[in-house]
Amino acid sequence: MQKNAKKLSDTAAAGAMWLAMLCCAAVPATAEPAPDTDGEWWKSAVLYEIYPRSFQDSDGDGVGDLNGINARLGYLEDLGIDAIWIAPMFPSPGVDFGYDISDYVGVDPRYGTLADMDRLIGAARQHHIRILLDMVLNHTSDQHPWFTAAAAARDSEKHDWYVWNDGIPGGGPQAHEGRLPPNNWVSLFGGSAWEWVPAVHQYYYHMFYRQQPDLNWRNPAVEKAMFASMRFWLDRGIAGFRLDAIPNLFEDPKLRNARELGGVNAQGDPNLDGSLTSNLPEVHGVIRRLRRMLGSYPDSRLLIGETYLPRTRDLDAWYGGARHDELQLAMDMLVGFHGDRDRLDAASFRQHIEEAQSQLHGSQPLFVFDNHDNVRAIDRYGDGVHDAQINRLLGSLLLTSRATPLLYYGEELGMRTITPVRREDVKDPIGITGWPRQKGRDGERTPMQWSPGAQAGFSTGSAAWLPVAQNHVTVNVATELEDPQSTLQWYRQLLRLRRDTPALTQGRMTMLNRDNPHVLTYVRSGTRVQAVMVALNFTAEPQILSIARGAAGPGRGSLRTLLTDAPALRGSRIAHSVTLPPFATWIAAID
């Protein structure tokens, strides 16, 4: 252990020189934040995703609803949440649990009424919380009136609102009327991406389920109608939108075959290159026009994009590059979902975070570690022994980086992924078709755990739409609020510190000790704010970090602890070196 500590101390020596300068001078930044010229609230905000089916059931039917969200606004305000993103609550057949929308200007009766939504918007405002809606622009439900008209006749005015093709001559079990699909594209959820409609003797394209036909955004009438739907909600007071699957808005107009990459996916379909069905350049014109439309409203309305992209620099175009005229926030999935089997590796996190600081023309990154489509981070990064500590470590990184943080309900409690063990228990269609290689997304969508009682306080009914996790007797809001050492209390402290420390919302971000493989260390600083250093131990072993004294006179260059989960460091002032316990966080002001 001493040999390891000496090695880490030597590794930190170069970083200590940086720290000496930071204690008494302005900090050279990796990237300057984009100037805040119009009160952009989202730059300092904390966002929180709510999956409405699973947050709070107000009427005992086992399904969460809008009135349930309303009842929990006090919790969210007290936690420190500035805006909530509500997954689709529009009318829907529910094939993809709301992402197959049949009416963009209504509320699904399972979640309440339009009046309930209006009350929620007003109540949230009283709690200083903004509401963002999940807008699905890529496709509708096949039960949407637009599509039922489009599928009824070729001469329908709505027919060209979707992507249709006559197919190509051919035979076999996949043929219809002697025609085969026009190309080899496959649905993300299994099978061909083309579905035959006998009434019009054509195939329609669907990137997702066959019940989710893709809209034809090359038809200006589609844009006009969708923008009008969004104005409906903006006029009612919502603060903006998270744009689902936005890179997929356009497809190759020639409908060429996709290049095969070899192998098959969980559904048994060939792996294909997605460059003909994702991230086509035409989508940026739509986003710029949408941004201008939102700009006509007061209060800095917000556009967030669901942007799964292979490289950080690819995100820059979604912000509009140096023009900053497209999305205000593009989800950076490479920090929280960076591959390598989600190894808890300081070097990987450092690389992706530095890329986000330097490759986006100063735009504000949006970091997210959990959402409704992925196994929870505590399970992806946990080692089975220190999972709670690792979850707190990830929260520290998320809430102290130069980025807008997005939390997912229950992340602040340490909720786990409860994956079904039997195919017959799966609710998510992708899990049904992909079993056992793909077990679906039910595991990360289980009900919010409010109390140790029946149904975890989520519902007064006898059963919830998904089973409540058995660990709810200890992992829940009520119990964790009573425990000063709980995960929830750690997140509450982090969120308070973030709110009360200008450097954590306004400061630049500079990495220290870039060659340290075990500890991630960085400084948040600015010309008018006190600098703050963050050190995160990414290992199960204690790590020693050297601290250099400043050159501005006696006593200068020490670090005053602001927040830590290491008991020995609480209330301390560090001048020379600090020992970080396994997976510990240390946040200190540079005096």
N, C-alpha and C positions, 0 to 999 in steps of 0.2 A: 504494500500500500504506500509506503514512504517513497519507493522508487517511482511509482505512478504519480504521486503527488508532486515530486520534484520535476518530473517531465512536464506535467501540466503547468507548473509554476514557470518553468523556462519558456514554454510555449506562450504563456501570457505576457512575457516580458515586453515583446514588441507592442502588444496592445496597451501596455501600461504607459508607454511613451505617448500614445494618443490620449490616454486619460489625463495625463499631466497637462496637456494643452487644453483639453476640454474644460478643466477646472478653472481656467483663468482667461480663456479667450473664446471668441466665436467659433462654432464648429463648422468645418467644411462639410457640406452635405453631399450625399450620393445624388440627391435630386431635390430641387426646390419644389415645394407644393405649388400647384396652380393657384394663382391669386383669387381670393374670395372677394369678388366685386359686387355681388348681388345677394348677399345673405344666404348662401347655399347651406341650408340647415343640415343636409345629409353628410357634409364633410365631417361633422363632429358627432353625428347621430349613432346610436346603436339600434340595429334592426333586428327583428325577431320574427321568424316564420311560424305561422300557425297552420296546421293541417286541421281544418274545421271539424271534420268527422271525429277527431280524436282529442280535442282540447277540453271541452266541457259540454256535457249534455244537460240541458235545462228542463226537459220535459219527460225524461225517463224512458225514452224509446231506444236507448243504447247508442245513439248517434249524436255527436257533438253538433252544436248549432250556434247561430249568431247571438242569441240571447245568453248562451253560455259564455261566449267571449266577452260580452258586455259585463257579465257578473264578475269576471276576473280582471277587469281593467285596473282595479286598485292594486292587485298583485303586480301587474306589469309595470305600473307607474312606480311603485315602491322598489321594484327590482332595478329600475333605471333604464327602461326601454323607451325609445323616442318614436319608433314607428313599427307597426306590425304589417307584415305581408301575409295576407290570407290566401291560401290556395283556393282554386276555383269554387265559388259558391253559387254559380249560375245554374239555371235549370239544365239538367243533364240526365240521359238514360243511365249513367253510372257505369258504363262499360270500363272506362279508365278512371273511375272515381272522380268525375268532374272535369277531367281534361278532354272530354267529348261534350262540347257545349251545344245545346239546342236553342238557346236564347241568350244573347249577350246583354240584354237590358232587363233582366229579371233576376229573381232569387229562387233557388231550388226550394220547393216546399219542405224538403227534409231539413233545411237549415233555417227556415223562417219565411218572412215576407219582406217586401220592399220597405214597408214601414219599419220593420225590425232593423233593416240595414241603415235606414236614415237615423234611427235612434242610436245605433252603434256609432255612426260617424259623429253625431253630436256629443255623445257621452265620452268618446275617445278624446275629443277636443277638450272637454273639461278636465281630462286626466293628462293633458299635454302630450297626447299620443296621436300621431298621424296614421292613416290607413292607406295601404297600398294593395291593389288588387292584382291577381294573377290573370294576365290577358293572353289567351291562346289565339294567336293570329295565323298560325300555319294551317290549321284545319278546323272543321266543325264536326259535330255529330252527324251521322247519316240520318238522324231524325230532325235535324234543323230544317225549317221550311224552305230555306234556300236550296238545300240538297234534294229534298223530296220533289221540288219542282224541277230541278236540274235533271234528276234521274227519270222523270216521267216522259220527257219528250225532247228530242234534239232541238226543236224550234222554240223551246222555252227560253225566256229572256235570262233565266238563271243558269242555263246549261253551261255557258262558257265561264261561269264563276268557279268552276272546278277544272281539274286537269284530266281530259278525256283523250282516248286514242282508239282507233279502229282495230289495232293489233296487226299482226303479220300472219300470212297464210301458214297453216301448219295443222298437224293432227296429233292424236294421242290423248291421254287422260286429262291433260291440262287445257285442251282446246275447247273453244266454244264456237259453234257454227263455222268450224273450219278455220278459226283464228286463234292465235296464241298471243300472250302478252307481248308488247312491243320491244321489251328488253329484259335483261336479267336482274333488274333491281329487286331487292328483297325488303320486306317490312322489318323494322327494328324489332317487332314483336313476333316474327316468325312467318315464313311462307312468302309467296310472291307479293310484291307491292302493288299488284294490279288486280282489280276485282271486276268481273263481268256483270253487266246489267242488261238482261235480255230486252227490256223495253226500248232501249236506245241502240242496242247491238254494238256496244262499246265497252271498253275497260276504263275505270277511273283509277287514279293513282292515290295511294295512301302510304305515307312513310311509317305510320304507326298501325293501330288496329284497322281492320277493314271497315269498322264502324266509324273511322275518323278520316273521311276523305279530305285530301289536301285542296286548299283554295288556290285558284289561279291568279296570282298577284300580278300577272302581266295584263290583266283586265282592269282598267282604271276604276270600274264600278265597284270592284272588291275593296280597293283602298278607300274609296269614298264611304262605303257602307261601314267598314270597320272603324274608320276614324270617327264616324258619327256615333257608333256604339261607345267609343271611349269618351267622347264629349258628354254623353249622357251621364257617365259616372263622375267626370271632372266637374260638371255643373252641380252635382250633388255634394261635392266637397271632398272627394278622395284626393290623396296627395300625389298619386302617380301609379305606375304600373311596373310589375315585373313581367317581362316579355318571355313567355315560354317558347322553347325550341326556335328562337328567332333566327339562327343561322340557316334554318331549313326552309325559309320562305319561298325560295326560287329553286327550280330544277333546270337542268340542261334542256334548252328548247328543242334540241335535235333528238332527245331521248336516246342517246347513245348507250351501248352496253358499258357497265362499270368494269374496271379492271379487277380481276380476281387476285386476291392476295395469298391464297393457299389456306387449307384447313377449313373448318366449319365452326360456327358459333354455337351457343347453348341451345338454340332452336334447331340445329342441324343444317342450317343454311350456309352456303359458302361465304367466307369473309370477303367483303368487297371494299374497294377504295371508294370513299364517300365524296370525292371532289366534284361529282356531277350532281349531287343532291344536297350539298351543304356549302355555306359560305360563298355563294356566288356574288359577284360584285353588285348586282342590281339591288340587293337588300339594303345597301347603305343609302341609296336615294330615298327609300321608304323611311328609314330611321331619321334622316335629316329633316324630311318633311314632318314627321311625327314630332320631332323635337321642336320645330318651329310652332307647331300647333299647340303643344304644351306651354311653350313660351308666351303664348297669348293670355295665359291665365296668371293670376297673382300667386305669390307665396312659393315660388320656385318649385313647381311640380317636377316629379322625379321619374326618370326612365332607368330601369335596371334590366340588363339582358342576361338570360341564361346562356352563357357562352362557354361551352366545353370546346376548347381549342388546344391544339398540340403544343404550342409554344407561347410563352409570355408575350413576345413581341407581336404576335398575331392579334392580341387584344387591342393594340393601339388603334387600329383602323376602326374598331367599334366605338371608340371615344371620339372619332373624327380626327385622330392624329393631332397635329399642331393647331388645328382649327377648333378643337373641343366642341364640335357642333352635332354630335350624335348622342350616344348614351352618356349619362352622367356617371353611371357605375356599370361596369361589366364584370360579371362574376369571374373571379380568378380561381379556377378549380385546380390549378397546379400547385398551390401552396398547401391546401388542405387535403387534396386528393392526388398526390404527386407520383403515384406509382411505386415501383420497387417494393410491391406488396405492402405499401404504406409503412415502411420502416421508420421508426422514430430516430431519424438521423439528422444531427445538427447541421452537417454540411449541406444536405439536400434542402432543408428548410432555409438555410442562409442563402443558397444560390437562388432559389425561387423568389424569396423576398427581395433580394437585391435587384433581380431582374424587374420586379414590379416597381421598384423605386427609380430605375434608370431607363426603362424601355417604353414608357407610356407618355412621353412629353409632359411629365409632371402631373398627369391626371391622377385622381384619387383612386387607389386600388380598392377593391371589395373582396375581403377574405371571408371564406366560409369553410367550416370543417364538417358540418352536418346538414343534411336535408332529407326530404321525403323519398328520395330515389336511391339512397346509398346506406349501407351498413353504418351504424353510428361510429364516430371516431374512437370512442372509448374501447370498442371492440376491434377496430382496425389497427389501432396503435398500441393497445394494451398488451402486456406480457403475461397476463393471467395471475400475476402476483401483486403488481403495483398499479393496477388499473385506475384506481381512484386518484392516486398521485399524478399519473400520466394525464388523466382528464383535466386535472387542475392546471398542470403545466401547459396543456394546449389552450386552455382558457386564458392563461396569462399571456401567451404569445398572441392570441387573437385580439385581446383587448388593449395591448400596449404597442402594437405595430402601427406604422403610419398607413392606416387603411380604415375604411368603414367596416366594422365587424357585423356579421350576420349570424345570429344565434338561431338554433332550431329548438322548438319547444322541448323541454325536458333535458336539454344539454346541460343546463345549469344545475340539475339534480344528479347527473351521472346516470341517467336512464340508459338501459341496455337494449340491444337488438334482440328481439325474441323471435327467432326464425322458426317457422313451422317445421315439425318433424315428419308430418305425413302429408302426402299430396292432397288428400281429401280435406285437409284443414286450410288449404291455401285459398285466399280470396282474390289475390292479384292475378289476372289472366296471364301475365307474362310468366308467373311462377307455375301456373297450370300447364302451359305449353312447353316450358323449358325444364320442367322437373326431370331428373334431380340436379342437373348441372346449374340451372337457374331456379332458385326457390322463391323468387318474387320479392316484393318490397313490403310485405306485411310486417316484417320484423322491426322496421324502423318507424312504423306508423301506429304502434300500440297506444292505448289511451294514456293521457297525461296522468301522472301519479300525484294526487293532491293530498291524500291522507292514508293512514294505515287501515282504514275501514273497508267496508264492502265496496267493490268496484273502484277502489282507490279514490273514492270521492268524485270520480268522473261522472257517474250516473246513479240515479236512484232506482233504476230498473234492475231486473234480475240478471241481465247479461249485457255486455257491451258488444259493439259490432266486431271488434277483435278482442281476444282474451287479454285481460290486464296481467301485466308481468307479476310473477309470484314475489319478486323482491320489493313490491310496493309497500310491504309492511315496515321496511326500513328506509327505502329510497322514495321519499315523498316530501312535499312542501312542508306539511305540518311538523313532521318529525325533524327535518333538517333545520327548520327555523329555530328549534329549541336546542340545537347542538352547535355551539360556537366553532367546532372544528369540521363541520360538514362541508360538502362540496357547494351547496347552495350559499352558505355563508361566505365561502371563498369568492364565489362569483359576485356576490353583493358587495364585498369589499373592493374587488377589482373595478366594478362598475362605478362605485363611489369615487375611488381614486382617479379613474379616468375622467370623470365629470369635473372633479375639483382640481385637477392638475393640468394647466394649459399646455404644457409640453407634450402631453399624451394625445391631445387633439389638434394642436397647432404646429407642433415642432417637426423639424426635419428628422430623418432617421439615418444614423451612421453606424455601420457594423464595426465592431472591434474584434481583435483576435481572430481574423479570418481563417487562420490555419488550425484553430482549435477544433478537434473532431468531437469533443464531448460537451462543451459549454457554448451556448449561443449568447453572445453579449452585444448589446447595442445601446446607443445613446439617442434620446429624443431631445432636441434642442432648438432654440430660435433666438433671435436677437433681443426679444423682449420678454422671454420666459426663462425660468430657472431650468437648467438642464437636468435630465433624469436618466439614470443608467438602469438597464434591465439585464439581469444575468439568469440564464435558465440552464439547469443541469439536465442533460438529455440521457443520463445514464443511471444505472442502479448502484453506482459507487460514488462515495464522496469525491468531490473535485475541489482542488485549491486554485483560487484565482488571485493573482498578484495585483495589488493596487499601488500605483506610484503617487507620491506626494507632489503637489503642485509646485510651481516655481515662483509663486507670487508672494512668498513670505510665510512665516510660521503659521501653522494651522490651516493653511489653504490646501485644497486638494483632497480633503476628507470626504467621505460619503456618508450621508445620514439616511438610515433605513426608513423608507416610507411604508413598505408592505413586504411581508415575507411569510412563507409557511414553514420556515425553519425556526423553531422556538429559540435557539441560541442567538439568533440574529435580530430578534425583535427589540426595538428601541435602541439599537446599537449605532455607533459611529465608527466607520472603518477607515483606517489610514494606510495600512500596509498590505494585508491579504485577508481573504475571506474563504472559509470552507463551506461549500454548498453541499448539503446532504443529498441523497439520491432523489432525483426528479424535483429538486427544490426550485423555487422562484425567489429571487431577491431583487427588489425594486428600491432604488436609492436616489435621493437628491444629491446633486453635486454642489457642495458648498464652497 
